[in-house]
Amino acid sequence: MVDREELLTASRREIYDSVPKIVVGVVVAFLIWLFGVLIFQPLANMLGDPLIFGLVGLGSLISAIILIALVLIFIGIFKEVIDVTNALAGYAAAAYSRKETSDEKLERYQRAFRGIAYVILAVIAFLFLLPFIAGIIPVLAGIVLVILVIWAIFILFRSGRLFSGEIERWAADATRKIESHREEMEREEGREE
């Protein structure tokens, strides 16, 4: 069992530590993307896309270099995103507990929030990487998109299933409250008649 106040403090500390690192990583990735798309790729195309060593076009080489740089940045961001999702799961678990939170409930929330964050991060990464993947092999971008869609549906379905027990409990509580309120209203109407 995890103490509610301890969980909130640890979650808050982790968010304060990780969010600035994520913001810096995204800004750096955006700047690399911006220079790549607006300056380096057009320069390579302006030079007539010559073959380097007779093997690969300059545009493809520039795209590959930028793609590798962006992938490395997203790998760095990935660890911080995991920390933030665990902290958000801690907040969610603490918000719906009175004094202590069970380890099982916290782990379930962490898995669900991680799954949602993975999908968001993967979609953002794909959007950043798309011009450079297409600059190397255009068909590869379509294949990666199909794989991303199938994977995202699977992960989101699994994350939804992790929350289903909580949603069912909340729905049952809400239904009980509505039903008791309705019965109380009927009793008051019966007294008035």
C-alpha positions in Angstrom: 0.0 0.0 0.0 1.2 3.5 -0.9 0.4 6.5 1.3 -1.8 9.1 -0.5 0.3 12.1 0.5 3.6 10.4 -0.2 2.3 9.4 -3.7 1.1 13.0 -4.4 4.5 14.4 -3.3 6.5 12.0 -5.4 4.2 12.5 -8.4 4.5 16.3 -8.1 8.3 16.1 -7.8 8.6 13.8 -10.9 6.4 16.1 -13.0 8.4 19.2 -12.0 11.6 17.3 -12.9 10.5 15.7 -16.2 8.2 18.2 -18.0 10.9 20.8 -18.6 13.2 18.1 -20.1 10.3 17.0 -22.4 9.7 20.6 -23.5 13.4 21.2 -24.2 13.6 17.9 -26.2 10.5 18.8 -28.3 11.8 22.3 -29.0 15.2 20.9 -30.1 13.4 18.3 -32.3 11.2 21.0 -33.8 14.1 23.2 -34.6 16.0 20.3 -36.3 12.8 19.4 -38.2 12.3 23.0 -39.2 15.8 23.4 -40.5 15.6 20.0 -42.2 12.4 20.6 -44.0 12.8 24.3 -44.8 16.6 24.6 -45.5 18.5 21.4 -45.8 16.2 19.3 -48.0 15.5 22.2 -50.4 19.2 22.8 -50.6 19.9 19.2 -51.5 17.1 19.3 -54.2 18.5 22.7 -55.5 21.9 21.0 -56.0 20.1 18.6 -58.3 20.2 15.7 -55.8 23.6 14.4 -56.9 24.6 10.8 -56.0 27.1 10.5 -53.2 29.8 8.0 -54.1 27.4 6.8 -56.9 25.2 5.1 -54.3 22.8 7.4 -52.6 21.2 10.7 -53.5 22.2 13.8 -51.5 18.5 14.4 -50.5 18.2 10.8 -49.2 21.4 11.2 -47.2 20.3 14.5 -45.7 16.9 12.9 -44.8 18.6 9.9 -43.2 21.0 12.1 -41.1 18.1 14.3 -39.8 16.0 11.1 -39.2 18.7 9.6 -37.0 19.0 12.9 -35.1 15.3 13.1 -34.5 15.1 9.4 -33.4 17.8 9.9 -30.9 16.0 12.9 -29.5 12.7 11.0 -29.2 14.5 8.2 -27.4 15.7 10.7 -24.8 12.2 12.2 -24.5 10.7 8.7 -24.1 12.2 8.1 -20.7 10.9 11.4 -19.4 7.4 10.7 -20.8 7.4 7.4 -18.9 8.2 9.3 -15.7 5.4 11.8 -16.3 2.8 9.1 -17.1 3.7 7.3 -13.9 3.3 10.5 -12.0 0.0 11.2 -13.6 -1.1 7.7 -12.7 0.0 8.4 -9.2 -2.2 11.5 -9.1 -5.1 9.6 -10.6 -4.8 6.8 -8.1 -4.4 9.3 -5.2 -7.4 11.3 -6.3 -9.7 8.4 -5.9 -8.3 6.9 -2.7 -8.9 8.1 0.8 -5.7 7.3 2.8 -3.8 4.6 1.0 -3.7 3.3 -2.6 -3.1 -0.4 -3.4 0.0 -1.2 -5.4 -2.2 -3.2 -7.9 -4.4 -0.1 -8.6 -1.4 2.1 -9.0 0.3 -0.4 -11.4 -3.0 -0.6 -13.5 -3.2 3.2 -13.7 0.5 3.4 -14.7 0.1 0.8 -17.5 -3.0 2.6 -18.8 -1.5 6.1 -18.8 1.7 4.7 -20.3 -0.2 3.1 -23.1 -2.0 6.4 -23.9 1.3 8.4 -23.7 3.1 5.9 -26.0 0.4 6.4 -28.7 0.6 10.2 -28.4 4.4 10.1 -28.5 4.4 7.7 -31.4 2.0 9.8 -33.5 4.0 13.0 -32.7 7.3 11.2 -33.6 5.7 9.9 -36.8 4.6 13.4 -37.8 8.1 14.8 -37.1 9.8 11.9 -39.0 7.4 11.6 -42.0 9.1 14.1 -44.3 12.5 12.4 -43.7 11.2 8.8 -44.0 9.4 9.8 -47.2 12.7 11.5 -48.4 14.5 8.2 -48.1 11.9 5.7 -49.3 8.4 7.1 -49.8 6.7 3.7 -49.6 8.2 3.1 -46.2 6.2 6.1 -44.8 3.0 4.3 -45.8 4.1 1.0 -44.3 5.1 2.7 -41.0 1.7 4.5 -40.9 -0.2 1.2 -41.3 1.8 -0.4 -38.6 1.3 2.7 -36.3 -2.5 2.6 -36.8 -2.7 -1.1 -36.0 -0.4 -0.8 -32.9 -2.2 2.4 -31.7 -5.6 0.6 -31.8 -4.3 -2.4 -29.9 -2.6 -0.2 -27.2 -5.6 2.1 -26.8 -8.0 -0.9 -26.5 -5.7 -2.4 -23.9 -5.5 0.9 -22.0 -9.3 1.2 -22.1 -9.7 -2.3 -20.7 -7.4 -1.3 -17.8 -9.8 1.5 -16.9 -12.9 -0.5 -17.5 -13.2 -1.7 -13.8 -13.0 1.8 -12.5 -15.5 3.1 -15.1 -17.9 0.3 -14.2 -17.6 1.1 -10.5 -18.1 4.9 -11.2 -21.1 4.1 -13.4 -22.7 1.8 -10.7 -22.2 4.5 -8.1 -23.7 7.2 -10.3 -26.6 4.9 -11.1 -27.2 4.2 -7.4 -27.2 7.9 -6.6 -29.6 8.7 -9.4 -31.9 5.9 -8.4 -31.9 6.9 -4.8 -32.6 10.5 -5.8 -35.5 9.4 -8.0 -36.9 7.2 -5.2 -36.7 10.2 -2.8 -38.5 12.4 -5.3 -41.2 9.8 -5.7 -41.6 9.6 -1.9 -41.9 13.4 -1.7 -44.5 13.4 -4.4 -46.4 10.6 -2.6 -46.5 12.7 0.6 -47.8 15.7 -1.2 -50.8 13.8 -2.6 
